[in-house]
């Protein structure tokens, strides 16, 4: 709930914000006059051009809910989100959208109680984001892992568009966007946990790919893994971040306990599957948790030791799958954050916790599915 809630304001965009407000109205109980009045106002007015204004409206609603009690239906995603909010002190401390039309947008949130810093990357919103998504070429960067490991490459290849967003040096400062975010994360982390703090990274769609790349690079820096805490990445509908060389580097960090990744997808969502016809060595990372439309219990999968042949054959099947036009036309129904919320609610309301993931932590998931060294 925390990770999914964190992606809402940063990843939905202005139109998505209005859809989110509409979903609030559908889930609210009848009977609270204050909440009903605010919901009606939000649902009927036009979307503002100012992103911060939309965030303020959602914040006003959440504040009202926290004061008057949980007005959302029991078992719904929003009910769980409000309950989680009451148990923690997560708050946004930094929003970077100064050049939102030209750069990746991210938010930093902190929790003093849990001693953690969360980085949230926005998904595709602008025209420039669309071009970055469509730039399917691979960019090679020096492998940030200094230690040797089986199958290590001196260079790791990532999606060209995402790599430009996150790892290209600025002309004015000589720093990359990763450097900028990492410095701020460490600054806030030291303020909330002198003896060590945890990092969570999350995002939807393009934001998920950016979160994955950020997670790998952060896991190679001792300041982010002190105290035995791995960098934890939780993504939704993530696009493919890089080639096999990137996936192998990512998996090495997983196996030594420095990095964890829960990659949540909807079945039939084509965005996590999409790649160019001539780039068949792009590979996903992490433990895959798939929400199914025709059944409630999600499936879990982890690819041990990704290789060229397995990735190539899997991608051939994916390309054949994408050739069906109705799959492509259903992207809005299967890819949006609202749909992910609905499937999450189905799991919460229809499946007993001990029949699914229950109260498993990421540490439990990795112990069960990943061959740790």
Number of C-alpha atoms within 10 A of each C-alpha: 16 15 19 20 18 24 25 21 21 26 26 21 18 21 13 18 21 21 16 19 19 16 17 19 19 12 16 20 15 12 9 13 9 12 20 16 10 15 21 13 11 20 17 11 9 10 16 12 9 9 15 14 13 21 15 11 16 20 13 13 18 17 11 16 17 15 9 12 11 18 21 20 15 14 15 19 24 23 19 19 16 20 15 15 17 10 9 13 13 21 15 14 12 16 14 15 17 9 9 15 13 13 17 26 22 24 21 22 20 25 20 16 12 14 19 20 28 25 26 31 29 28 29 21 20 15 11 16 22 14 12 20 20 14 15 23 15 19 17 17 14 10 17 16 19 8 9 10 12 9 13 16 17 14 15 21 22 27 27 20 23 27 22 18 19 20 18 14 15 10 8 6 8 10 13 17 19 18 17 12 19 18 11 15 22 16 11 19 25 16 13 19 17 9 10 17 26 22 23 22 27 33 30 31 26 31 29 31 31 32 29 31 24 24 27 27 21 23 25 18 14 11 15 22 20 14 12 13 17 25 25 24 27 25 30 29 29 27 27 26 28 28 23 24 25 27 23 23 23 25 25 24 22 25 15 12 19 25 24 30 27 21 24 23 26 22 19 21 19 23 20 24 22 17 24 13 12 8 13 20 19 26 27 25 25 25 21 19 18 19 22 17 16 7 10 18 19 20 13 16 13 17 17 12 14 17 16 15 11 13 18 16 12 15 22 12 10 17 16 10 16 17 10 10 9 9 14 16 11 13 14 13 13 22 23 19 23 18 15 21 17 15 19 20 19 19 21 19 15 11 15 12 13 9 8 15 17 11 9 12 10 16 12 12 15 21 11 10 14 19 13 14 8
